[in-house]
Amino acid sequence: MMKTIQKETLNPEIQEIKKCLHGLQDLRMF
């Protein structure tokens, strides 16, 4: 589990995708 998290943190693209997903979730809240 920890290894996969470290790989994700090394990938800025994955972080940006996660940000977009979080943004969509926020829109759903409204």
N, CA, C and O atoms as CSV, one atom per row, in Angstrom:
chain,resi,resn,atom,element,x,y,z
A,1,MET,N,N,0.852,-1.211,0.000
A,1,MET,CA,C,0.000,0.000,0.000
A,1,MET,C,C,0.883,1.256,0.000
A,1,MET,O,O,0.672,2.175,-0.792
A,2,MET,N,N,1.861,1.281,0.889
A,2,MET,CA,C,2.717,2.477,0.993
A,2,MET,C,C,3.479,2.711,-0.304
A,2,MET,O,O,3.638,3.856,-0.729
A,3,LYS,N,N,3.958,1.629,-0.946
A,3,LYS,CA,C,4.736,1.786,-2.180
A,3,LYS,C,C,3.877,2.438,-3.261
A,3,LYS,O,O,4.352,3.328,-3.967
A,4,THR,N,N,2.631,2.016,-3.400
A,4,THR,CA,C,1.767,2.586,-4.441
A,4,THR,C,C,1.538,4.074,-4.176
A,4,THR,O,O,1.509,4.873,-5.111
A,5,ILE,N,N,1.375,4.445,-2.908
A,5,ILE,CA,C,1.149,5.858,-2.578
A,5,ILE,C,C,2.377,6.678,-2.977
A,5,ILE,O,O,2.245,7.770,-3.528
A,6,GLN,N,N,3.560,6.153,-2.700
A,6,GLN,CA,C,4.789,6.878,-3.039
A,6,GLN,C,C,4.869,7.064,-4.553
A,6,GLN,O,O,5.268,8.132,-5.019
A,7,LYS,N,N,4.498,6.047,-5.326
A,7,LYS,CA,C,4.542,6.158,-6.792
A,7,LYS,C,C,3.594,7.267,-7.251
A,7,LYS,O,O,3.927,8.047,-8.144
A,8,GLU,N,N,2.428,7.331,-6.644
A,8,GLU,CA,C,1.448,8.351,-7.046
A,8,GLU,C,C,1.987,9.748,-6.751
A,8,GLU,O,O,1.816,10.666,-7.553
A,9,THR,N,N,2.632,9.906,-5.610
A,9,THR,CA,C,3.140,11.233,-5.245
A,9,THR,C,C,4.235,11.650,-6.226
A,9,THR,O,O,4.417,12.841,-6.479
A,10,LEU,N,N,4.962,10.683,-6.779
A,10,LEU,CA,C,6.025,11.009,-7.730
A,10,LEU,C,C,5.431,11.426,-9.076
A,10,LEU,O,O,6.095,12.109,-9.856
A,11,ASN,N,N,4.209,11.030,-9.352
A,11,ASN,CA,C,3.578,11.377,-10.633
A,11,ASN,C,C,2.704,12.624,-10.475
A,11,ASN,O,O,1.627,12.539,-9.885
A,12,PRO,N,N,3.136,13.771,-10.984
A,12,PRO,CA,C,2.333,14.999,-10.879
A,12,PRO,C,C,1.042,14.879,-11.674
A,12,PRO,O,O,0.026,15.475,-11.316
A,13,GLU,N,N,1.085,14.106,-12.754
A,13,GLU,CA,C,-0.134,13.944,-13.570
A,13,GLU,C,C,-1.241,13.292,-12.757
A,13,GLU,O,O,-2.395,13.718,-12.815
A,14,ILE,N,N,-0.889,12.259,-11.999
A,14,ILE,CA,C,-1.896,11.569,-11.178
A,14,ILE,C,C,-2.470,12.532,-10.139
A,14,ILE,O,O,-3.671,12.531,-9.870
A,15,GLN,N,N,-1.593,13.353,-9.561
A,15,GLN,CA,C,-2.073,14.315,-8.552
A,15,GLN,C,C,-3.070,15.280,-9.188
A,15,GLN,O,O,-4.093,15.606,-8.586
A,16,GLU,N,N,-2.772,15.738,-10.412
A,16,GLU,CA,C,-3.689,16.674,-11.075
A,16,GLU,C,C,-5.020,15.994,-11.357
A,16,GLU,O,O,-6.078,16.603,-11.199
A,17,ILE,N,N,-4.972,14.730,-11.774
A,17,ILE,CA,C,-6.221,13.991,-12.040
A,17,ILE,C,C,-7.026,13.877,-10.750
A,17,ILE,O,O,-8.246,14.042,-10.753
A,18,LYS,N,N,-6.330,13.591,-9.643
A,18,LYS,CA,C,-7.033,13.483,-8.357
A,18,LYS,C,C,-7.679,14.817,-8.008
A,18,LYS,O,O,-8.797,14.858,-7.494
A,19,LYS,N,N,-6.961,15.927,-8.296
A,19,LYS,CA,C,-7.529,17.250,-8.004
A,19,LYS,C,C,-8.812,17.443,-8.806
A,19,LYS,O,O,-9.804,17.951,-8.283
A,20,CYS,N,N,-8.793,17.037,-10.076
A,20,CYS,CA,C,-9.985,17.181,-10.923
A,20,CYS,C,C,-11.122,16.337,-10.342
A,20,CYS,O,O,-12.265,16.789,-10.284
A,21,LEU,N,N,-10.808,15.124,-9.915
A,21,LEU,CA,C,-11.840,14.250,-9.349
A,21,LEU,C,C,-12.413,14.886,-8.089
A,21,LEU,O,O,-13.625,14.857,-7.879
A,22,HIS,N,N,-11.558,15.458,-7.251
A,22,HIS,CA,C,-12.041,16.112,-6.024
A,22,HIS,C,C,-12.933,17.288,-6.402
A,22,HIS,O,O,-13.949,17.526,-5.748
A,23,GLY,N,N,-12.564,18.032,-7.458
A,23,GLY,CA,C,-13.372,19.164,-7.901
A,23,GLY,C,C,-14.749,18.697,-8.344
A,23,GLY,O,O,-15.755,19.336,-8.033
A,24,LEU,N,N,-14.800,17.579,-9.071
A,24,LEU,CA,C,-16.093,17.059,-9.522
A,24,LEU,C,C,-16.936,16.656,-8.324
A,24,LEU,O,O,-18.144,16.893,-8.305
A,25,GLN,N,N,-16.306,16.048,-7.322
A,25,GLN,CA,C,-17.035,15.648,-6.120
A,25,GLN,C,C,-17.597,16.880,-5.423
A,25,GLN,O,O,-18.722,16.851,-4.924
A,26,ASP,N,N,-16.817,17.971,-5.384
A,26,ASP,CA,C,-17.290,19.202,-4.747
A,26,ASP,C,C,-18.518,19.720,-5.486
A,26,ASP,O,O,-19.475,20.174,-4.860
A,27,LEU,N,N,-18.495,19.653,-6.823
A,27,LEU,CA,C,-19.635,20.135,-7.604
A,27,LEU,C,C,-20.858,19.274,-7.298
A,27,LEU,O,O,-21.977,19.783,-7.229
A,28,ARG,N,N,-20.647,17.987,-7.117
A,28,ARG,CA,C,-21.772,17.098,-6.801
A,28,ARG,C,C,-22.394,17.496,-5.467
A,28,ARG,O,O,-23.610,17.414,-5.293
A,29,MET,N,N,-21.562,17.925,-4.531
A,29,MET,CA,C,-22.078,18.326,-3.225
A,29,MET,C,C,-23.098,19.452,-3.383
A,29,MET,O,O,-24.128,19.469,-2.709
A,30,PHE,N,N,-22.801,20.386,-4.275
A,30,PHE,CA,C,-23.737,21.491,-4.501
A,30,PHE,C,C,-24.892,20.978,-5.352
A,30,PHE,O,O,-25.808,21.735,-5.671
